[in-house]
């Protein structure tokens, strides 16, 4: 009797171990991918805008101050470019970065990068950059997000920063 109970228990454990813990992550059930970067104003002429890139390559720009295009603009990039950008996030260990890097000064612009992927969200705030201990790779990622999104077409005027805003 004890032997039969032991065999039954062993069989139940073996079958339970074979059962799937749920569907494996893939592009259909991992949830949406969204990369956003917000740059805020400073005590000067710093561009103030947000650019958001979705997993399918949809780009949404929202310009506020000291940018060439104030308001909303949209574009589309190849999904492969989004995947390459996600690989950059992984290469710098974005998920392991501090949530913020703050310098003990005032009137600097801030840049916040947010990544939503696999049902999780991670943000990194840059207020003081490498002087606040932020890795240089985060600054390079900021530039890469701008480049991939094509932000220069909305932010710069004739290839130059905007120093005045029409009223």
C-alpha positions as CSV (number, residue, x, y, z in Angstrom):
1,X,0.0,0.0,0.0
2,X,2.8,2.4,0.9
3,X,4.6,1.5,-2.2
4,X,1.5,2.2,-4.4
5,X,1.1,5.6,-2.7
6,X,4.7,6.4,-3.3
7,X,4.5,5.4,-7.0
8,X,1.3,7.5,-7.4
9,X,3.0,10.5,-5.8
10,X,6.0,10.1,-7.9
11,X,3.9,9.9,-11.1
12,X,1.9,13.0,-10.1
13,X,5.1,14.9,-9.5
14,X,6.6,13.8,-12.8
15,X,3.5,14.8,-14.8
16,X,3.4,18.1,-13.0
17,X,7.0,18.8,-13.9
18,X,6.2,18.2,-17.5
19,X,3.3,20.6,-17.5
20,X,3.9,24.0,-19.0
21,X,4.1,27.0,-16.7
22,X,2.3,29.0,-19.4
23,X,2.9,30.0,-23.0
24,X,6.4,30.9,-23.9
25,X,7.0,34.6,-24.7
26,X,6.8,35.5,-28.3
27,X,5.9,38.6,-30.3
28,X,2.2,37.8,-30.1
29,X,1.8,37.4,-26.4
30,X,4.6,39.3,-24.8
31,X,2.7,42.6,-24.9
32,X,3.3,45.8,-26.7
33,X,6.8,47.3,-27.1
34,X,7.1,51.0,-26.6
35,X,10.2,53.2,-26.4
36,X,9.7,56.8,-25.4
37,X,12.1,59.6,-24.7
38,X,11.2,63.0,-23.2
39,X,13.5,66.0,-23.2
40,X,12.5,68.9,-20.9
41,X,13.4,72.6,-21.1
42,X,16.2,74.2,-19.2
43,X,17.0,77.8,-18.2
44,X,17.8,78.5,-21.8
45,X,16.9,77.2,-25.2
46,X,16.8,73.4,-24.6
47,X,14.4,71.6,-26.9
48,X,11.3,70.3,-25.1
49,X,9.7,67.3,-26.8
50,X,8.7,63.7,-26.5
51,X,9.2,61.0,-29.2
52,X,7.6,57.6,-28.9
53,X,8.3,54.5,-31.0
54,X,6.0,51.5,-31.0
55,X,7.1,47.9,-31.8
56,X,5.5,48.1,-35.3
57,X,7.6,51.2,-36.1
58,X,5.0,53.9,-35.6
59,X,6.7,57.1,-34.4
60,X,4.8,59.9,-32.6
61,X,6.5,63.2,-31.9
62,X,5.1,65.9,-29.6
63,X,7.0,69.2,-29.7
64,X,6.5,71.9,-27.0
65,X,9.2,74.5,-26.9
66,X,12.5,75.4,-28.8
67,X,11.8,73.0,-31.6
68,X,11.0,73.5,-35.2
69,X,7.7,71.7,-35.1
70,X,5.4,72.5,-32.2
71,X,2.6,70.0,-31.8
72,X,2.2,66.5,-33.0
73,X,3.9,64.8,-36.0
74,X,4.0,61.1,-37.0
75,X,6.2,58.9,-39.1
76,X,6.9,55.2,-39.6
77,X,10.2,53.3,-39.5
78,X,10.9,49.7,-40.3
79,X,10.2,47.2,-37.4
80,X,13.8,45.9,-37.9
81,X,15.0,49.3,-36.8
82,X,13.0,49.0,-33.6
83,X,14.5,45.5,-33.0
84,X,18.0,46.9,-33.5
85,X,17.2,49.7,-31.0
86,X,15.9,47.1,-28.5
87,X,19.2,45.2,-29.0
88,X,21.0,48.4,-27.9
89,X,18.9,48.6,-24.7
90,X,20.0,45.0,-24.0
91,X,23.6,45.7,-24.9
92,X,23.9,48.5,-22.3
93,X,22.0,46.5,-19.6
94,X,19.2,49.1,-19.5
95,X,17.1,47.0,-17.1
96,X,20.0,47.1,-14.5
97,X,20.6,50.8,-14.7
98,X,19.6,53.1,-11.8
99,X,16.2,54.7,-12.2
100,X,17.7,58.2,-12.1
101,X,21.0,60.0,-12.3
102,X,20.7,63.4,-10.7
103,X,23.4,66.1,-10.4
104,X,23.2,68.5,-7.4
105,X,22.6,71.6,-9.6
106,X,19.5,73.4,-11.0
107,X,18.2,74.5,-14.3
108,X,19.5,71.6,-16.4
109,X,17.4,69.9,-19.0
110,X,16.3,66.3,-18.2
111,X,15.9,63.4,-20.5
112,X,13.8,60.4,-19.5
113,X,13.9,57.2,-21.5
114,X,11.1,54.6,-20.9
115,X,11.0,51.1,-22.3
116,X,7.8,49.0,-22.1
117,X,8.5,45.4,-23.1
118,X,7.2,42.0,-22.0
119,X,4.6,43.6,-19.8
120,X,7.3,45.5,-17.8
121,X,8.2,49.2,-17.7
122,X,11.6,50.7,-16.9
123,X,12.5,54.4,-16.9
124,X,15.9,56.1,-16.6
125,X,16.0,59.8,-15.8
126,X,19.1,61.8,-16.8
127,X,19.6,65.1,-15.0
128,X,23.3,65.8,-15.1
129,X,24.4,62.9,-17.2
130,X,27.8,61.4,-16.8
131,X,28.6,64.0,-14.1
132,X,25.9,62.4,-12.0
133,X,27.4,58.9,-12.5
134,X,25.4,57.9,-15.6
135,X,27.2,55.6,-18.0
136,X,28.1,57.3,-21.3
137,X,26.3,54.4,-23.0
138,X,23.0,56.0,-21.9
139,X,23.8,59.3,-23.6
140,X,24.7,57.3,-26.7
141,X,21.3,55.5,-26.5
142,X,19.5,58.9,-26.3
143,X,21.2,60.0,-29.5
144,X,20.3,56.6,-31.1
145,X,16.7,57.0,-30.2
146,X,16.6,60.5,-31.7
147,X,18.4,59.2,-34.9
148,X,16.2,56.2,-35.4
149,X,13.0,58.2,-34.7
150,X,14.1,60.9,-37.1
151,X,13.6,63.6,-34.4
152,X,16.0,66.1,-36.1
153,X,13.4,66.8,-38.8
154,X,11.1,68.2,-36.2
155,X,13.5,69.5,-33.6
156,X,16.1,71.3,-35.7
157,X,15.5,74.3,-38.0
158,X,17.7,74.3,-41.0
159,X,20.0,71.8,-39.2
160,X,20.4,74.1,-36.2
161,X,18.9,74.3,-32.7
162,X,15.9,76.6,-32.4
163,X,16.6,79.7,-30.3
164,X,13.2,81.4,-30.6
165,X,9.6,80.4,-30.7
166,X,6.9,82.1,-32.6
167,X,4.2,83.5,-30.4
